[in-house]
Amino acid sequence: MGTVPVTTPIVDLRSDTVTRPSEGMRRAMAAAEVGDDVFGDDPTVNRLQARAAEIFGFEASLFFPTGTQSNLAALMSHCQRGDEVLVGMEAHTYRYEAGGGAVLGSIQPQAIVNRPDGTLDLKDVEAAIKPDDPHFARTRLLALENTITGRVIPRAYFDAALALARRRALATHLDGARIFNAAVKLNTSVKDLCRGFDSVSSCLSKGLGAPAGTMLLGSNELIARAKRARKILGGAMRQAGILAAAGLYALEHNVERLAEDHANAERLAKGIGAPAPQTNMVFFDSKPGLVEHLAGHGVIVLPAARLRVVTHLDVDRAGIDRAIAAFNSFKW
């Protein structure tokens, strides 16, 4: 195992959530005008909510501290107790959010197998919709995701999925935690990718570099319900403008540069012989001792049988090259 010189920066590839606020973002946070967001009078939060609604093309938006809380508030805003949500087995809302919809919303998840490209077979979706019969939960919501484990879902698929949802009277929610990655990859706007959904959740702390924050977007009526759900789930923050300022900075400065993360992921994948990524995530099978070997060379990854390494704004091309060297020095 190698020894990392104390002056060598660590290459942290665990997630694009490990980024730290840049100097510009810190200045924006320090200068933020604040109020009490519980009373709705934090001006920076209000500016962020208005700006996000404009960018995404929705009537309104609401600031949450986390994507998990935002997704759960959306589910609770669409569904009543005993209702059902159709969702992919690989979806974050199903696998990685502690079953919150069932635990706190009394919402039944009906999981559907994701296809290799991340989509759900719409024939499977329609077959899973329950009949109008008191023996069954009422199928109320179709929840989709973009990107999903690094895979980009094109607009044409959503057009078909939304048409099915409308025909079967289902509400629709999009977990767009990394929707900006999808938009950059497809050379389109998030407004276009999110068009037609009843609600969208989008993180400011994944890829965009903010220390915290997620936006939930929807109609005025939906956001009013989500505000009540947010209260049940812990409530608003007080002088949240400090965090909202980071979100505004992220939206203004860190969207187009996501293309750099995609390019770095491609460079990393090519350098270590992994499958080519679509966005900023590279996946490949691990071997015993690899994670420890990488750590000894200053490269941090999350331990797993199938590794996911994630590029972000705190890892430049030089860091990628150090990571490639560390991977390739391992005796496979």
KOLDREN-124473 format. One record per residue: residue number from 1; chain; x, y, z of N, C-alpha, C in turn. Coordinates in pm, whole numbers. Example, Ala and Ser with C-alpha at 12.3 -4.5 7.8 and 13.67 -1.06 7.14 Angstrom:
2
(1,A,(1319,-569,780),(1230,-450,780),(1320,-330,780)) (2,A,(1285,-225,708),(1367,-106,714),(1290,3,787)) 
//
This chain:
332
(1,A,(85,-120,0),(0,0,0),(88,124,0)) (2,A,(51,221,-83),(130,342,-93),(108,435,25)) (3,A,(194,533,34),(182,635,138),(156,769,71)) (4,A,(52,836,113),(14,963,51),(87,1078,119)) (5,A,(163,1158,44),(228,1275,105),(123,1368,165)) (6,A,(158,1432,276),(61,1513,347),(14,1632,262)) (7,A,(93,1673,162),(56,1787,80),(-31,1747,-39)) (8,A,(-51,1617,-63),(-129,1572,-178),(-278,1577,-145)) (9,A,(-358,1649,-223),(-502,1655,-195),(-567,1517,-208)) (10,A,(-660,1489,-120),(-737,1366,-129),(-832,1376,-249)) (11,A,(-845,1267,-323),(-940,1260,-433),(-1061,1184,-381)) (12,A,(-1166,1257,-347),(-1285,1197,-285),(-1389,1172,-393)) (13,A,(-1408,1045,-428),(-1500,1005,-534),(-1622,932,-478)) (14,A,(-1651,951,-350),(-1765,881,-290),(-1898,929,-349)) (15,A,(-1911,1059,-370),(-2037,1114,-418),(-2014,1258,-460)) (16,A,(-2107,1313,-538),(-2102,1455,-570),(-2167,1539,-461)) (17,A,(-2196,1477,-347),(-2246,1551,-230),(-2134,1594,-136)) (18,A,(-2009,1554,-163),(-1899,1583,-70),(-1834,1718,-100)) (19,A,(-1884,1790,-198),(-1824,1918,-235),(-1834,2019,-122)) (20,A,(-1744,2114,-124),(-1744,2220,-22),(-1767,2354,-90)) (21,A,(-1835,2445,-22),(-1865,2574,-85),(-1738,2645,-133)) (22,A,(-1743,2696,-254),(-1632,2773,-307),(-1625,2908,-236)) (23,A,(-1518,2980,-263),(-1504,3112,-200),(-1617,3204,-244)) (24,A,(-1653,3199,-371),(-1764,3282,-418),(-1895,3247,-350)) (25,A,(-1919,3119,-332),(-2041,3075,-265),(-2040,3117,-119)) (26,A,(-1924,3106,-55),(-1915,3148,86),(-1941,3297,101)) (27,A,(-1891,3376,7),(-1917,3521,14),(-2066,3550,-1)) (28,A,(-2129,3478,-93),(-2274,3497,-111),(-2350,3459,15)) (29,A,(-2308,3352,80),(-2374,3310,204),(-2353,3413,315)) (30,A,(-2231,3463,325),(-2201,3560,431),(-2280,3690,413)) (31,A,(-2305,3725,288),(-2374,3851,260),(-2525,3835,249)) (32,A,(-2577,3717,270),(-2719,3690,247),(-2808,3773,339)) (33,A,(-2911,3830,279),(-3015,3898,356),(-3110,3791,409)) (34,A,(-3141,3795,538),(-3220,3687,597),(-3341,3740,672)) (35,A,(-3436,3650,692),(-3553,3676,774),(-3592,3546,841)) (36,A,(-3718,3527,870),(-3765,3404,933),(-3852,3330,831)) (37,A,(-3798,3221,777),(-3870,3152,671),(-3996,3084,721)) (38,A,(-4006,3056,850),(-4130,3000,903),(-4245,3099,882)) (39,A,(-4215,3227,893),(-4313,3331,867),(-4318,3370,719)) (40,A,(-4230,3310,639),(-4229,3339,496),(-4163,3469,460)) (41,A,(-4082,3527,552),(-4025,3658,523),(-3872,3658,514)) (42,A,(-3816,3543,477),(-3673,3542,447),(-3659,3579,299)) (43,A,(-3606,3697,269),(-3606,3743,129),(-3520,3658,36)) (44,A,(-3412,3600,88),(-3326,3519,2),(-3391,3386,-31)) (45,A,(-3458,3327,67),(-3535,3206,39),(-3642,3234,-64)) (46,A,(-3711,3345,-48),(-3817,3380,-142),(-3762,3402,-283)) (47,A,(-3644,3464,-292),(-3582,3482,-424),(-3544,3348,-486)) (48,A,(-3490,3259,-404),(-3453,3126,-455),(-3576,3052,-504)) (49,A,(-3684,3057,-428),(-3805,2985,-467),(-3862,3042,-597)) (50,A,(-3861,3173,-610),(-3911,3235,-733),(-3821,3201,-851)) (51,A,(-3690,3205,-830),(-3596,3176,-939),(-3606,3030,-982)) (52,A,(-3618,2939,-887),(-3631,2797,-922),(-3758,2771,-1000)) (53,A,(-3868,2831,-957),(-3994,2814,-1030),(-3980,2863,-1173)) (54,A,(-3909,2973,-1191),(-3887,3028,-1325),(-3803,2933,-1409)) (55,A,(-3695,2883,-1353),(-3604,2795,-1428),(-3674,2666,-1470)) (56,A,(-3755,2611,-1381),(-3819,2482,-1407),(-3953,2495,-1478)) (57,A,(-4008,2614,-1481),(-4134,2634,-1550),(-4256,2592,-1471)) (58,A,(-4254,2611,-1339),(-4367,2579,-1253),(-4421,2705,-1187)) (59,A,(-4542,2695,-1135),(-4602,2811,-1068),(-4528,2849,-941)) (60,A,(-4480,2747,-867),(-4424,2775,-735),(-4319,2670,-701)) (61,A,(-4241,2700,-598),(-4144,2603,-546),(-4129,2624,-397)) (62,A,(-4071,2524,-332),(-4054,2527,-187),(-3916,2472,-153)) (63,A,(-3848,2542,-62),(-3711,2507,-23),(-3713,2405,91)) (64,A,(-3642,2294,72),(-3627,2189,173),(-3480,2171,205)) (65,A,(-3449,2123,325),(-3309,2097,357),(-3253,1977,283)) (66,A,(-3336,1875,252),(-3287,1752,191),(-3380,1703,81)) (67,A,(-3324,1622,-8),(-3404,1559,-111),(-3498,1454,-57)) (68,A,(-3455,1382,46),(-3542,1282,107),(-3669,1346,162)) (69,A,(-3655,1460,231),(-3771,1528,284),(-3858,1585,172)) (70,A,(-3795,1636,68),(-3870,1692,-44),(-3951,1584,-116)) (71,A,(-3888,1470,-144),(-3960,1360,-210),(-4076,1311,-125)) (72,A,(-4052,1298,6),(-4158,1248,94),(-4273,1348,103)) (73,A,(-4241,1476,110),(-4347,1577,113),(-4429,1573,-16)) (74,A,(-4361,1548,-127),(-4433,1537,-255),(-4528,1418,-253)) (75,A,(-4480,1303,-208),(-4566,1184,-200),(-4687,1211,-110)) (76,A,(-4662,1275,4),(-4770,1303,98),(-4867,1408,45)) (77,A,(-4820,1491,-47),(-4906,1594,-107),(-4994,1536,-217)) (78,A,(-4947,1430,-280),(-5025,1366,-386),(-5119,1257,-334)) (79,A,(-5078,1188,-228),(-5147,1067,-184),(-5208,1083,-45)) (80,A,(-5319,1017,-25),(-5380,1004,107),(-5338,871,169)) (81,A,(-5370,853,296),(-5340,726,363),(-5408,612,288)) (82,A,(-5332,506,260),(-5386,392,189),(-5378,401,38)) (83,A,(-5333,515,-14),(-5311,527,-158),(-5181,456,-196)) (84,A,(-5158,443,-326),(-5043,368,-377),(-4965,451,-476)) (85,A,(-4832,435,-471),(-4743,497,-568),(-4673,388,-648)) (86,A,(-4671,402,-780),(-4596,312,-867),(-4456,370,-883)) (87,A,(-4353,287,-859),(-4217,338,-853),(-4120,227,-894)) (88,A,(-4007,263,-951),(-3908,165,-991),(-3835,105,-873)) (89,A,(-3796,-22,-887),(-3723,-90,-780),(-3588,-25,-752)) (90,A,(-3530,42,-852),(-3402,108,-833),(-3417,253,-791)) (91,A,(-3539,301,-780),(-3560,443,-752),(-3513,480,-612)) (92,A,(-3458,599,-601),(-3411,648,-471),(-3525,654,-370)) (93,A,(-3642,698,-416),(-3756,709,-324),(-3799,574,-270)) (94,A,(-3768,467,-342),(-3807,332,-297),(-3697,264,-217)) (95,A,(-3571,275,-262),(-3463,197,-201),(-3387,268,-92)) (96,A,(-3376,401,-102),(-3278,470,-19),(-3336,578,71)) (97,A,(-3468,578,90),(-3526,682,174),(-3604,624,290)) (98,A,(-3554,507,339),(-3599,447,465),(-3748,413,468)) (99,A,(-3808,396,352),(-3950,361,350),(-4039,470,404)) (100,A,(-3996,596,391),(-4069,705,453),(-4212,719,406)) (101,A,(-4236,691,278),(-4373,702,228),(-4468,610,301)) (102,A,(-4422,487,328),(-4504,391,400),(-4509,422,550)) (103,A,(-4393,457,605),(-4384,477,750),(-4460,602,795)) (104,A,(-4440,712,725),(-4496,839,769),(-4617,884,687)) (105,A,(-4631,835,564),(-4742,877,482),(-4849,771,467)) (106,A,(-4824,650,517),(-4917,538,499),(-4949,517,351)) (107,A,(-4847,536,269),(-4859,521,124),(-4796,389,82)) (108,A,(-4869,311,8),(-4819,180,-33),(-4734,193,-160)) (109,A,(-4608,147,-156),(-4529,148,-279),(-4553,20,-359)) (110,A,(-4576,33,-488),(-4582,-81,-578),(-4460,-73,-667)) (111,A,(-4360,-157,-637),(-4232,-149,-707),(-4237,-226,-838)) (112,A,(-4178,-166,-941),(-4173,-223,-1075),(-4026,-233,-1117)) (113,A,(-3989,-343,-1181),(-3850,-365,-1221),(-3807,-260,-1323)) (114,A,(-3693,-199,-1298),(-3636,-107,-1396),(-3569,-184,-1509)) (115,A,(-3584,-135,-1629),(-3513,-192,-1742),(-3366,-147,-1739)) (116,A,(-3280,-209,-1819),(-3137,-174,-1816),(-3109,-26,-1838)) (117,A,(-3194,43,-1912),(-3170,186,-1935),(-3226,274,-1825)) (118,A,(-3285,213,-1721),(-3339,288,-1608),(-3486,316,-1616)) (119,A,(-3548,297,-1732),(-3690,325,-1748),(-3774,210,-1694)) (120,A,(-3903,235,-1681),(-4000,131,-1649),(-4075,95,-1778)) (121,A,(-4098,-33,-1798),(-4179,-75,-1912),(-4321,-25,-1888)) (122,A,(-4372,57,-1977),(-4503,118,-1954),(-4615,16,-1956)) (123,A,(-4592,-99,-2018),(-4690,-208,-2010),(-4698,-261,-1868)) (124,A,(-4581,-270,-1803),(-4578,-313,-1662),(-4644,-209,-1573)) (125,A,(-4621,-82,-1603),(-4682,25,-1524),(-4834,16,-1533)) (126,A,(-4886,4,-1653),(-5031,0,-1668),(-5090,-124,-1603)) (127,A,(-5018,-237,-1614),(-5069,-361,-1553),(-5072,-352,-1402)) (128,A,(-4987,-266,-1343),(-4981,-254,-1197),(-5088,-163,-1141)) (129,A,(-5158,-87,-1224),(-5262,3,-1176),(-5381,-80,-1127)) (130,A,(-5421,-55,-1004),(-5526,-136,-941),(-5665,-94,-992)) (131,A,(-5757,-190,-998),(-5895,-155,-1035),(-5962,-75,-923)) (132,A,(-6067,-8,-959),(-6144,71,-861),(-6229,-26,-780)) (133,A,(-6168,-79,-676),(-6228,-185,-595),(-6180,-166,-452)) (134,A,(-6268,-168,-352),(-6227,-143,-214),(-6129,-247,-158)) (135,A,(-6110,-359,-231),(-6011,-456,-185),(-5867,-407,-208)) (136,A,(-5851,-309,-294),(-5717,-266,-334),(-5689,-124,-287)) (137,A,(-5559,-99,-269),(-5517,41,-251),(-5547,117,-379)) (138,A,(-5577,245,-364),(-5604,327,-482),(-5471,369,-544)) (139,A,(-5446,329,-667),(-5325,372,-736),(-5340,519,-770)) (140,A,(-5255,600,-711),(-5272,745,-721),(-5160,816,-795)) (141,A,(-5036,761,-785),(-4919,838,-827),(-4820,751,-903)) (142,A,(-4762,806,-1009),(-4650,746,-1080),(-4527,831,-1050)) (143,A,(-4425,769,-990),(-4302,840,-954),(-4187,789,-1040)) (144,A,(-4123,880,-1112),(-4010,846,-1198),(-3886,922,-1153)) (145,A,(-3774,896,-1219),(-3647,955,-1174),(-3559,985,-1295)) (146,A,(-3485,1097,-1287),(-3392,1135,-1393),(-3287,1230,-1335)) (147,A,(-3160,1192,-1336),(-3102,1067,-1380),(-3128,959,-1275)) (148,A,(-3112,832,-1317),(-3126,722,-1224),(-2999,638,-1230)) (149,A,(-2927,634,-1120),(-2794,571,-1111),(-2709,609,-1232)) (150,A,(-2705,739,-1258),(-2618,792,-1362),(-2672,783,-1503)) (151,A,(-2785,718,-1521),(-2841,701,-1656),(-2940,813,-1686)) (152,A,(-2934,864,-1808),(-3018,975,-1851),(-3143,920,-1921)) (153,A,(-3258,969,-1880),(-3384,929,-1942),(-3426,1038,-2040)) (154,A,(-3446,1006,-2167),(-3479,1109,-2266),(-3622,1156,-2255)) (155,A,(-3647,1273,-2313),(-3779,1335,-2306),(-3887,1249,-2372)) (156,A,(-3853,1178,-2478),(-3954,1099,-2549),(-4017,994,-2458)) (157,A,(-3937,936,-2369),(-3993,837,-2275),(-4092,904,-2181)) (158,A,(-4058,1021,-2131),(-4148,1089,-2039),(-4278,1131,-2109)) (159,A,(-4269,1168,-2235),(-4392,1200,-2307),(-4488,1082,-2305)) (160,A,(-4434,962,-2330),(-4519,843,-2330),(-4569,810,-2190)) (161,A,(-4483,823,-2089),(-4522,791,-1952),(-4628,888,-1901)) (162,A,(-4611,1016,-1932),(-4708,1116,-1887),(-4842,1099,-1958)) (163,A,(-4837,1059,-2084),(-4963,1034,-2155),(-5038,918,-2090)) (164,A,(-4967,813,-2052),(-5030,701,-1982),(-5089,748,-1849)) (165,A,(-5013,827,-1774),(-5061,874,-1644),(-5188,957,-1660)) (166,A,(-5190,1044,-1759),(-5310,1127,-1780),(-5430,1040,-1818)) (167,A,(-5406,942,-1904),(-5515,855,-1948),(-5573,775,-1833)) (168,A,(-5487,738,-1735),(-5532,658,-1622),(-5552,741,-1496)) (169,A,(-5556,871,-1509),(-5585,964,-1398),(-5487,950,-1282)) (170,A,(-5359,934,-1315),(-5255,930,-1213),(-5183,1064,-1205)) (171,A,(-5151,1105,-1084),(-5060,1218,-1066),(-4918,1170,-1096)) (172,A,(-4827,1265,-1121),(-4689,1228,-1156),(-4589,1311,-1076)) (173,A,(-4485,1242,-1030),(-4376,1308,-958),(-4244,1264,-1019)) (174,A,(-4151,1357,-1034),(-4018,1327,-1085),(-3915,1357,-978)) (175,A,(-3841,1254,-939),(-3724,1275,-855),(-3612,1317,-949)) (176,A,(-3591,1447,-955),(-3487,1503,-1042),(-3369,1552,-961)) (177,A,(-3324,1470,-866),(-3212,1510,-782),(-3095,1557,-867)) (178,A,(-3069,1485,-977),(-2959,1522,-1068),(-3013,1557,-1207)) (179,A,(-3127,1623,-1212),(-3189,1658,-1340),(-3100,1751,-1422)) (180,A,(-3019,1834,-1357),(-2931,1923,-1433),(-2824,1843,-1507)) (181,A,(-2779,1731,-1450),(-2686,1645,-1523),(-2751,1592,-1650)) (182,A,(-2878,1552,-1639),(-2949,1503,-1756),(-2964,1613,-1860)) (183,A,(-2998,1733,-1816),(-3017,1844,-1910),(-2888,1879,-1982)) (184,A,(-2777,1882,-1909),(-2648,1912,-1972),(-2610,1802,-2071)) (185,A,(-2631,1678,-2033),(-2599,1566,-2122),(-2682,1572,-2251)) (186,A,(-2809,1604,-2239),(-2899,1607,-2353),(-2900,1741,-2426)) (187,A,(-2823,1838,-2372),(-2816,1972,-2432),(-2955,2034,-2443)) (188,A,(-3027,2027,-2332),(-3161,2085,-2327),(-3177,2154,-2192)) (189,A,(-3296,2197,-2162),(-3322,2268,-2036),(-3398,2178,-1939)) (190,A,(-3385,2207,-1811),(-3463,2133,-1713),(-3612,2163,-1732)) (191,A,(-3644,2281,-1780),(-3784,2313,-1806),(-3843,2216,-1908)) (192,A,(-3765,2184,-2011),(-3814,2091,-2112),(-3823,1949,-2055)) (193,A,(-3723,1907,-1980),(-3724,1771,-1927),(-3834,1749,-1824)) (194,A,(-3874,1854,-1753),(-3973,1840,-1645),(-4114,1877,-1689)) (195,A,(-4130,1921,-1811),(-4261,1964,-1860),(-4365,1853,-1847)) (196,A,(-4479,1888,-1787),(-4591,1794,-1777),(-4601,1721,-1645)) (197,A,(-4494,1719,-1565),(-4501,1654,-1434),(-4580,1743,-1337)) (198,A,(-4647,1678,-1243),(-4721,1753,-1142),(-4628,1807,-1033)) (199,A,(-4517,1738,-1011),(-4419,1787,-914),(-4281,1734,-952)) (200,A,(-4179,1810,-913),(-4040,1774,-938),(-3959,1811,-815)) (201,A,(-3870,1723,-775),(-3776,1751,-667),(-3636,1757,-727)) (202,A,(-3561,1863,-697),(-3428,1880,-755),(-3329,1928,-649)) (203,A,(-3218,1856,-635),(-3119,1888,-532),(-3024,1997,-576)) (204,A,(-2986,2081,-482),(-2885,2182,-503),(-2749,2136,-452)) (205,A,(-2747,2027,-375),(-2624,1980,-311),(-2564,1859,-380)) (206,A,(-2620,1816,-493),(-2563,1706,-571),(-2515,1763,-704)) (207,A,(-2387,1775,-719),(-2332,1826,-843),(-2324,1977,-849)) (208,A,(-2425,2047,-798),(-2427,2192,-806),(-2346,2259,-695)) (209,A,(-2304,2183,-594),(-2205,2233,-501),(-2256,2306,-379)) (210,A,(-2388,2317,-360),(-2439,2382,-239),(-2423,2288,-120)) (211,A,(-2408,2343,1),(-2390,2256,118),(-2517,2184,160)) (212,A,(-2632,2232,119),(-2760,2169,155),(-2868,2232,68)) (213,A,(-2981,2164,60),(-3096,2224,-3),(-3149,2149,-123)) (214,A,(-3281,2140,-129),(-3352,2079,-241),(-3476,2162,-268)) (215,A,(-3511,2175,-395),(-3631,2249,-434),(-3740,2151,-476)) (216,A,(-3860,2171,-424),(-3978,2100,-471),(-4060,2198,-553)) (217,A,(-4096,2155,-674),(-4165,2243,-767),(-4300,2185,-805)) (218,A,(-4399,2273,-824),(-4532,2228,-861),(-4626,2346,-875)) (219,A,(-4755,2317,-877),(-4856,2422,-883),(-4866,2492,-748)) (220,A,(-4932,2606,-746),(-4953,2675,-618),(-5025,2585,-519)) (221,A,(-5124,2511,-567),(-5201,2423,-479),(-5115,2310,-424)) (222,A,(-5035,2249,-511),(-4947,2140,-467),(-4846,2190,-364)) (223,A,(-4787,2305,-388),(-4687,2359,-296),(-4751,2397,-163)) (224,A,(-4876,2441,-163),(-4945,2470,-37),(-4961,2341,45)) (225,A,(-4995,2231,-21),(-5005,2104,50),(-4867,2058,98)) (226,A,(-4765,2080,15),(-4630,2039,52),(-4578,2119,171)) (227,A,(-4620,2244,183),(-4578,2324,298),(-4633,2266,427)) (228,A,(-4756,2216,422),(-4813,2149,539),(-4739,2019,567)) (229,A,(-4709,1943,461),(-4634,1818,480),(-4495,1846,536)) (230,A,(-4432,1952,489),(-4300,1989,541),(-4307,2016,690)) (231,A,(-4414,2081,735),(-4429,2107,877),(-4437,1978,956)) (232,A,(-4515,1883,905),(-4526,1753,972),(-4390,1685,980)) (233,A,(-4309,1703,878),(-4180,1635,869),(-4066,1712,936)) (234,A,(-4098,1815,1011),(-3995,1887,1084),(-4002,2037,1068)) (235,A,(-4075,2083,967),(-4096,2226,953),(-3991,2297,870)) (236,A,(-4014,2426,850),(-3918,2511,780),(-3804,2546,873)) (237,A,(-3697,2600,814),(-3587,2653,893),(-3610,2802,916)) (238,A,(-3538,2859,1005),(-3558,3001,1037),(-3481,3090,940)) (239,A,(-3362,3136,975),(-3286,3225,886),(-3216,3141,778)) (240,A,(-3299,3078,696),(-3249,2984,595),(-3189,3055,474)) (241,A,(-3197,3188,470),(-3140,3260,358),(-2992,3236,339)) (242,A,(-2921,3200,447),(-2778,3170,436),(-2757,3050,344)) (243,A,(-2843,2948,359),(-2835,2832,271),(-2896,2861,134)) (244,A,(-3003,2940,132),(-3067,2973,5),(-2971,3052,-84)) (245,A,(-2886,3135,-25),(-2789,3210,-103),(-2692,3116,-173)) (246,A,(-2656,3007,-105),(-2570,2908,-169),(-2642,2843,-286)) (247,A,(-2772,2817,-269),(-2850,2759,-377),(-2860,2851,-498)) (248,A,(-2883,2980,-473),(-2888,3076,-583),(-2754,3082,-655)) (249,A,(-2646,3082,-579),(-2512,3085,-640),(-2491,2960,-725)) (250,A,(-2535,2846,-674),(-2518,2720,-748),(-2594,2725,-881)) (251,A,(-2716,2775,-879),(-2795,2782,-1001),(-2735,2879,-1102)) (252,A,(-2669,2982,-1053),(-2613,3084,-1142),(-2476,3046,-1197)) (253,A,(-2399,2966,-1122),(-2259,2943,-1158),(-2220,2798,-1186)) (254,A,(-2299,2703,-1139),(-2249,2564,-1139),(-2328,2467,-1225)) (255,A,(-2413,2517,-1312),(-2491,2427,-1396),(-2413,2387,-1522)) (256,A,(-2370,2484,-1600),(-2303,2450,-1726),(-2174,2373,-1704)) (257,A,(-2107,2398,-1590),(-1981,2331,-1565),(-1999,2181,-1534)) (258,A,(-2122,2133,-1519),(-2143,1990,-1501),(-2085,1911,-1617)) (259,A,(-2075,1973,-1734),(-2012,1905,-1848),(-1868,1865,-1817)) (260,A,(-1799,1942,-1734),(-1663,1906,-1693),(-1663,1777,-1612)) (261,A,(-1761,1762,-1523),(-1771,1639,-1444),(-1796,1520,-1535)) (262,A,(-1881,1537,-1636),(-1907,1429,-1730),(-1781,1391,-1806)) (263,A,(-1706,1492,-1849),(-1582,1465,-1922),(-1481,1395,-1832)) (264,A,(-1473,1436,-1706),(-1381,1371,-1613),(-1422,1226,-1587)) (265,A,(-1551,1201,-1580),(-1598,1063,-1562),(-1561,977,-1684)) (266,A,(-1576,1033,-1802),(-1537,961,-1923),(-1387,932,-1922)) (267,A,(-1308,1029,-1881),(-1163,1010,-1876),(-1127,901,-1775)) (268,A,(-1192,904,-1660),(-1165,803,-1558),(-1202,664,-1608)) (269,A,(-1322,652,-1666),(-1367,521,-1715),(-1271,466,-1820)) (270,A,(-1231,551,-1912),(-1139,508,-2016),(-1005,467,-1957)) (271,A,(-961,542,-1858),(-830,516,-1799),(-822,387,-1720)) (272,A,(-936,340,-1667),(-934,218,-1586),(-1007,103,-1654)) (273,A,(-1054,126,-1777),(-1120,19,-1850),(-1259,-14,-1801)) (274,A,(-1331,86,-1750),(-1468,66,-1703),(-1566,104,-1813)) (275,A,(-1691,58,-1803),(-1791,98,-1902),(-1807,249,-1909)) (276,A,(-1829,301,-2028),(-1842,446,-2047),(-1964,499,-1974)) (277,A,(-1951,606,-1898),(-2065,663,-1824),(-2147,756,-1912)) (278,A,(-2270,780,-1869),(-2353,879,-1937),(-2338,1017,-1875)) (279,A,(-2315,1019,-1743),(-2301,1149,-1675),(-2175,1148,-1589)) (280,A,(-2190,1163,-1459),(-2074,1177,-1372),(-2051,1056,-1283)) (281,A,(-2110,942,-1318),(-2095,821,-1237),(-2034,709,-1319)) (282,A,(-1931,646,-1262),(-1864,532,-1325),(-1886,411,-1237)) (283,A,(-1930,300,-1299),(-1957,177,-1225),(-1866,65,-1277)) (284,A,(-1816,-16,-1184),(-1738,-134,-1222),(-1726,-226,-1102)) (285,A,(-1697,-352,-1129),(-1685,-451,-1023),(-1557,-430,-944)) (286,A,(-1568,-445,-812),(-1453,-430,-724),(-1384,-564,-702)) (287,A,(-1272,-558,-633),(-1197,-677,-593),(-1154,-660,-448)) (288,A,(-1138,-771,-374),(-1092,-759,-235),(-961,-681,-226)) (289,A,(-958,-585,-137),(-838,-506,-115),(-829,-380,-198)) (290,A,(-917,-364,-299),(-907,-247,-386),(-936,-117,-313)) (291,A,(-1043,-115,-233),(-1081,8,-164),(-969,53,-71)) (292,A,(-909,-41,0),(-800,-8,91),(-677,40,14)) (293,A,(-652,-24,-100),(-539,18,-184),(-557,162,-231)) (294,A,(-677,194,-275),(-704,329,-322),(-687,431,-210)) (295,A,(-739,396,-92),(-727,487,23),(-580,515,55)) (296,A,(-497,411,40),(-354,429,65),(-286,520,-35)) (297,A,(-353,541,-149),(-300,630,-252),(-380,761,-258)) (298,A,(-459,787,-155),(-529,914,-146),(-655,925,-227)) (299,A,(-715,811,-264),(-839,810,-341),(-947,740,-258)) (300,A,(-1056,809,-228),(-1161,755,-142),(-1281,718,-227)) (301,A,(-1329,593,-208),(-1451,547,-274),(-1535,474,-169)) (302,A,(-1664,461,-196),(-1752,388,-106),(-1735,238,-129)) (303,A,(-1711,160,-24),(-1695,15,-41),(-1824,-49,-91)) (304,A,(-1811,-136,-190),(-1925,-209,-244),(-1872,-315,-339)) (305,A,(-1951,-420,-361),(-1911,-522,-457),(-1904,-463,-597)) (306,A,(-1998,-373,-627),(-1992,-298,-753),(-1973,-152,-717)) (307,A,(-1855,-101,-746),(-1819,33,-705),(-1888,138,-791)) (308,A,(-1928,245,-725),(-1975,365,-793),(-1880,477,-756)) (309,A,(-1814,534,-856),(-1728,649,-831),(-1790,769,-902)) (310,A,(-1786,883,-834),(-1862,1000,-880),(-1770,1120,-891)) (311,A,(-1770,1184,-1007),(-1691,1305,-1026),(-1773,1428,-988)) (312,A,(-1704,1535,-956),(-1771,1657,-909),(-1677,1775,-916)) (313,A,(-1725,1892,-876),(-1649,2016,-896),(-1524,2026,-810)) (314,A,(-1511,1943,-709),(-1390,1946,-626),(-1284,1847,-672)) (315,A,(-1306,1779,-784),(-1206,1690,-842),(-1175,1738,-983)) (316,A,(-1055,1789,-1003),(-1017,1839,-1135),(-951,1728,-1216)) (317,A,(-903,1763,-1334),(-843,1662,-1423),(-719,1599,-1360)) (318,A,(-642,1679,-1288),(-524,1624,-1222),(-564,1520,-1117)) (319,A,(-673,1546,-1046),(-722,1448,-950),(-767,1320,-1017)) (320,A,(-832,1333,-1132),(-874,1216,-1207),(-753,1134,-1249)) (321,A,(-648,1201,-1293),(-528,1129,-1334),(-462,1059,-1216)) (322,A,(-465,1120,-1098),(-412,1051,-980),(-497,929,-947)) (323,A,(-629,942,-965),(-716,828,-939),(-689,715,-1038)) (324,A,(-671,749,-1165),(-640,646,-1265),(-511,574,-1230)) (325,A,(-410,650,-1189),(-283,588,-1152),(-300,495,-1032)) (326,A,(-382,537,-935),(-404,453,-817),(-476,325,-854)) (327,A,(-578,334,-936),(-650,214,-981),(-555,119,-1054)) (328,A,(-478,175,-1144),(-395,90,-1229),(-272,34,-1159)) (329,A,(-241,86,-1041),(-130,29,-962),(-175,-89,-877)) (330,A,(-305,-116,-876),(-359,-229,-801),(-336,-358,-879)) (331,A,(-293,-463,-812),(-268,-591,-878),(-399,-670,-890)) (332,A,(-459,-661,-1007),(-587,-728,-1032),(-567,-879,-1045)) 
//
